[in-house]
Amino acid sequence: MRKLKRLTELLLGLLLVFSFGVSFAAAEEKNGNAENLTERCVYSSDLYNSYYQVKLSDHDFESAQTFQKGVKVSLQWTEDVPVKTVAILFYKEPGKCRFLQYDADENLLCETQGSGFLNEFITVESNTKKVTVVPEEEIAICSFYAYGDGTIKSQHDWAPTPEKVDYMVIATHPDDDVLFLGAIVPIYTGEQKYEGTIYYVTSTLRRRKNEAMNGAWAMGLRTMPILGGFRDIPQQNANPHDPDFRWPRLVQEMVRLFREHQPEVVFTHDQRGEYGHWQHVRVSNAVREAVLLAANPEYDPESVLTYGVWEVKKLYLHLYPENKISIPASEPLTAFGGRSAKEVAEEAFLCHESQMISRHRVTDEGVYSLSDFGLAYTTVGYDTEGLNDPFENIGINTETALQMKVSESIEKAILAFSGNGVQTEDRQ
């Protein structure tokens, strides 16, 4: 039986490896109508060997070719190949690079600077027959494709992550923002036009980064989400002696993010990890620590010098049993043609193709409830019962808030919150 179990685990592992190797091109063609013309094009580069061509076209998200500063790589085609868009997928957030377009006689038609995003889509000029990437710093490219006219699933017109946001959603994994927190972006950004962002704590696999961006776009986010990069360590594989096991830098990273992007309101996981997931618990606890520390000028002086301190006004935890609000996940949204946030989240979850073999599904029930949140921390007063507005009292300064009497004093709320496992100094 033990051997059979090990064999089953091995086969499942191979299946997962295969699933993560599914091509970007195949995924885009499945969900778009632009023809992939890459096989009718020719790669060229300053690199000594030609193996880079395999890595740029091997249909593997996790395979990448590094190009040092000044080492150019190009994709070229002839007059009969109707290329309209060139897609360049970077393996990691790229350094500075430029994109050059040439005609058939090698005349330079235009030059643009890279956006710095993981996915770069270049609309080619009418006479362009070659696109060249010129790194100004080291870059790593996992895919370099040419497409004809039509739609490409991952081609989104992202704006940069805002310097100042109204709210921040903190999700442990790509797809957690959909499964547990999936009503927030459709309602508060898509419908009500608050400026928000999503921070994905674990996003090391390149394919899941792509899925995260596609899912966020489907929910109505139009500014680039933040891809963390902490290791996703399954509970059964976790070694408590591994220094990365508990992500010791997580609180510091969140404090830096709060100071950099200044969210008024933060949403994150259930303190019990929804269905008991240890990483969800770790993230929930880290967020609760970070909202306090972000306002402390003695914590992490380096980020204080860079961004200053920041006071998060309200923290909502998924399924939190106190000071509860109900987010209207089932109400129709004009911005989405009458679909509800739940229906939008269902569509967004389909973008997480690697997770379709899991048992997870978007619902508004039990530990997956999209509606059930509680106010776990506030410096601006408690919410009015039944109003269900997480942005209530935002804009009230702290001095005024401390004078308000909404059920109980603010200091009592902070002390009660601290009793849930977070140590804090008395606040004046």
N, C-alpha and C positions, 0 to 999 in steps of 0.2 A: 504493500500500500504506500509506503514511504517513497519507493522508487517511482510509483505511478504519479504521486503528488508532485515530485520533483520534475518529472517529464512534462506534466501539465503546466507547471509554472514556467518551464523553459519554452514551451510552445506559445504560451500567452505572451511571454517576453518578446519572442520573435515576431509575433503578430503586431505588438505595439511598435517595435522597431520599424517594421514594414510600413505601418500606418503613418509614422512620423516621416518616412521617406517619400510619401506621396508627393508628386511634383507640384510646384507652384503653377506651372503651366496647365497641368491637368485640372487642378482645382479652379483656376480662373476660367478655363474653357467650359467647365461644367456649369459655371454660374454666370457666364457672360457670353457675348456673341462675337467678340473680336477674334479673328483668325490668328493663330500663332504662326508667324512666318520665319521663325528663327532658323529652321533647317535650310532655308533658302538664302541665308546670310553667311558671312565669313567673319571669323574673329581674327584679330591681329593684336600684337602687343610688343612692348620692348623687353618682355621677359625672355630669358635665354631658352627655356624649354617651352613646349607647347601643351603640357599637361593642364595648364590653367583652363584650356578650352573645355576639358571634361568637367571641371568643377563648376564652370559657369553655365553648363547646359545639361548636367547630369540629373536634373529633376530632384535634387536632394536639398532640403532646407538646411540641413546641418553640415553640408559640405561647402567650404568657402575657399577662395583664393585671396591671399594677401598681396596687396600692391603697395610698394614703398613710395615715398614722396617722389614725384616726377616720373614714375614708371607708368606709361600710358597703356590703356587697353581700348580697343575699338570694335565696333560692329558695323559691317559694311554690306551693302546690297546693290543690285543692279536696277536698271530702269524698269524692268518688268515686275519688280517686287513692290507691292503697294503698301509700304510701311507707313503707318500713321503715328504710332506711339512706340517708344522704347522704354522698357521697364528695367530698372536696376534695383535689385534687392540687396541691401547691405546686411551682412551677418550680425553686425553690431552697429550702434550709433556711429555714423561715419565721422572721420575727421574732415577737414575742409577739402573740397574738390570742385573742379570746374567741368562743365560739359560743353564740348565744341561740336558744331554741326558743319559738315563740309558737303559741297556738291561733288559731282562725278569727276571734276577736274581738280579736286583738292583745294578749291577756294573756300575760305572760311566764311560761312554764312551768318553764324551768330555764336555767342558765348554766354553761358549763364552760370551762376554760382549755385552749388548744391544747397538744398534747404536744410540739411542736417537730419532729415527724417530717415527712418529705416527703409522706406519704399520711395523711390524716386521715379516719377513717370514724366517722360519728356515728350512733348508734342513736337513732332518733327516739322521743319519748314517744307514748303512744297517741292523744293529742288534738292533737299537733303538726301544724300546717299551714304553718309557715314556719320556715326556719332562716336565721339571719343571722350573717355573719362580721364581727366588729368588730376591725380591726387596731389594735394598740397600738404597732406599729412598721410600717415599710413591708413589704408582702408582695407576692408575685407568684404568681398562681393560673393554672395552665394548664387545669384542668378542674374543673367543679363540676356533679356529677350526682346524680340521685335514683334509687334502686333499690327494687324490691319485695322480698318475702320470698325468701330463698335465699342461695346462696353467691356471693361475689365473689372472684375469683382473688387479687387483691392485698391483700385484707383480712386482715392478720396482726396478732396481738396482741403487738406488739413491746414488750419492756422496754428501758429506756435502756441504752446502752453502759456496761458496768461500769467503775467507777473502777480496779479491779484485776482483771487477767485472768491465767489460767494460761498462755495461749499467744496468739500473734498470727500470723495468716496474712497475708502481704503479696503481693497479686496485682497485676500491672501493669494488666490490663484486666478489667472484668466478663466473666466466663466463664473466665479463667485460673485462678481459684480452683477451678473444676470440672475443667477439662481436665488440669491438671498437679498440682494440690494437693487434688483432690477426695475423697481418702480421709480427710483430717484431721478435718474437722468431723463427718462421720457417726460416726467411731470414737471420737474423744476428747471430743466434746460429746454427740452423740446417744446413744452407747452408754455411755461411761465417765464422763460428766457433768463433765468438766473445763470450766471457764469460759473461753471463747475469744472472739475477734472476728476479723473480716476487714477489712483495709484495702485498698481499691481505689485505686490510684494515679491512673489516668486514668478519670474518670467525669463528663465534662462534658455528654454528651448525656442528656437527661431520660429518654428511653425506656430507655437502657441502665442507668440508675440503677434503674428499676423492675424490669428483668430481673435485675439483681444482687440486689436484695432478695428477689425471688421465688425465685431459685436458692438463695440462702443459707438461706431458710426451708425449702425442700425438703430441704436437706442436714442440717437439724436445729438450725440456729442460731435462738435465740429472743431474743437481744438485738441491738439495732440495729447493723448493720455500719457501718464508717466510709467515707464516700464522699469521696475525695481532691479531685479537681478539677484535676489537672495536664492539660495539653493532650495529646491523643492525636495524634501527628504521624507519619503514615505515612512510612516510610523514603524513598520516591520523591519525597515532597513536602518533605522536610526541608531546611532551609537552614542550613548550619553557622554562618552569621553571625547567625542569629536567636538572640537571648539566651535564648529559651525552649527552644531545640533540645535542650539537655542537662539541662534542669530544674535550674538552679543551686541552687534552694532545697530540693531533694528530701532531701538528707542532714539538713539542719536540721529539716525537717518530721518526718522519721522519729525523730530524737532527741527532739523534743518529744512525739511519740506514745508513745515508749518510757517517757519520764519521766511522762507523764500516766497511762498505763494499766498500767505496770509488768509487762509480760509476763515470765514465767520462761523461756519457750521461744519462739523465732521460727522460722517456716518461710517460705521464699521460693524464687525461681526458680533454675534452673541458671545457673551463672556464664557459660556459653556461650550463654545465651538459648534453651535447648531446641533449636529449629530455626534458631537464628541471629538471632532477633529483637533488633534493637538496643535496643529499650526494655526487654526482659526483662534484657538484659545490664546496662543502666544501673541498673535497680532492684536486681538482685542485688549489684552493686558498692556501691550506696548503702547497702543494708542492712548489708553487712559493715563499712562505715565507721561507720555509726550505732551499731551495738552496742558499739563501742569508745568512741565519743565520748559516749554517753549517761551513762557513769560518770565523765566528766571534768568537774569543777566549773568549769573555765576555759572550757569551750565553751558558747556561747549562754547567757550569764548571765541573760538574761530568763526563759527557761524554768526555769533553776535556782531563781530566786526564786519562781516560780509553783508548781513541782512538786517541786523537789529533784532530785538526781541518781538514776540507776537503773542497776543492773548486770544486764543480760540474762545468764542463766546458760548458755543453750545456743542455738546457731544451726544449723539444718539447711538445707542447700541441696538442691534437687531435682537428682538425677543426680550428686551430688558423689561423686567416685571413692574417697575415703578415709573411714575410720571409718564404714563403710556400715551402714545398718539397712534392714530390709524391713518396711514398713507393711502389715499384713494386709488388703489391699484386697478380697480374694475370700472372706474368711470371713463366715459369716452373722452378722447383728446382731439381737439380740433386740428392740432398740428400733425396728427397721424391719421387724418381722414376718418375720425370717429372710432378708431381702435383704442382699446384701453392700454394702460401701461403693461398689464399682464400679457396682452396679446403682442405688444411690441417686444417684450422680453422673450416670449416664446420664439419669435422670429430671430431675435439676436442670438439665442442659444444655438440655433441651427448653424451659425457661423463658426461654432466651436466643433468643427468636424471630427477632430481627434477624440472628442469626448462622447461621441454618439454611442460608443459601446458601453458607456457607464450606465449606472442605474439612475442617475440624476435626471430630473425633469422639472420644468418651470411649473409651479403651482402657486396657489395663495393659501396653502394649508400647512398646518403643523410647523415643523422646523424650517420649512421652505417658504413660510409666509412672506409675501412681499409687502404686507401692510403693517406688520406688528413691530413697532419700535418703542423705545422708552428713552426719556431724557436722563442721561446718567451724570451730566455735569453742566453747569450753567453759571455764568457771571452776570446774566441779564434778567434773571427771574424765571419762575416756572411758567409753563404754557397754560393758557386758558383751557380748561377742560372742554373737550368737544370741538374746539376750533381746528385742531389737527394741522397747524401751520408751523413747520420747523423754523421758519424765519420770523416768527413773532418776536417782537422786542429787539430784533437786530437793528442797530443804529442808536440804541440807547447807550449812553456812556456808562462806564462802570460805577462812577460816583452816584449817578441817578439810580442805577439798578440796585445798589446797596441800600437805598432808602425805600425801595418798594417793598410792600408786604403782599406777596402772592402766595398764600397758604402758609409758608414758613419763610424765615429769613434766608438770604443767600448764603450767609456763613454756615447756617445749619445744613444747607444743601451740599456745600463743599465738604463739610465734615462727614456727612453721611456717605458721600461719594468716597471719601478717603477711607472710610471704614470697610469699603468693599475691596481693599487690598492695595490701595495707593497711599503712600505716605506723603504728606505735604505740610508745609509751614503754614501758620495762621496768616491769613490775608487781611490787609487793612482796607 
